[in-house]
Amino acid sequence: MALVLMRNFYRTKKNFSVHSIHNLQYHSAVFSHLLHHPNLLDTLEGVMGTEDILLHHTKAHFKPPKVGAPYLMHQDYHYFPFKKDSMVAAFIHIDKADPENGGLCIYPGSHKLGPLEDFGSIEKGDAYHYMNPADYPVEKATPVYAERGDVVIFSYLTLHGSYRNLSDRPRRMFLIQLMAADDEPLADVHKSLGQGWVLRGKNDKKKATMAERFLH
């Protein structure tokens, strides 16, 4: 099934939750068009320093009013490490977001620290990766105040998390994660539908493989 729906992907002991959908471009052309939006790709090209941009995956999160769960500070690196650390996230706000309705928060400049020790371990049964809350508490992070339609782009090494949604407002977001075509994964993990789509430029690593297929 192209569309993966995970209800209550994250649930705390206090019954807070987040709803998540992956691979949205397989569900609606709206998201396919968004992946190729020239303004977005122009910005990503400047941030990433390359015109050869590949899709890694997409997903959306919905934090329900009153019960939207928080996320501890973490680096996406631990979910899918890459050799050159070219991976970035484009965090697109579908709703106005702030700390009251579970908005994003970050530690500015934390990407310069490189990969940090992973305090949470999926292999050991944790639901997700996260940094030691004593060292990097959500309360000391910088909140992101965003209007509907605002886009925040950051490295997958950036420490980021989000607050609980205790408000009467929902918090919805659409996330695109992308990497440079000349980068390569350090582990065979986190495979998604459409991974490797060339959104801009070219992927020279695929040329030999495609040529071999045509020749044989």
Helices and strands as residue ranges (DSSP letters): E 4-11, E 17-22, G 24-26, H 29-35, H 38-48, E 53-63, E 71-74, G 76-78, E 88-93, E 104-106, G 110-113, G 122-124, G 138-140, E 142-143, E 151-155, E 160-162, E 171-180, E 198-200, G 204-206, H 207-215
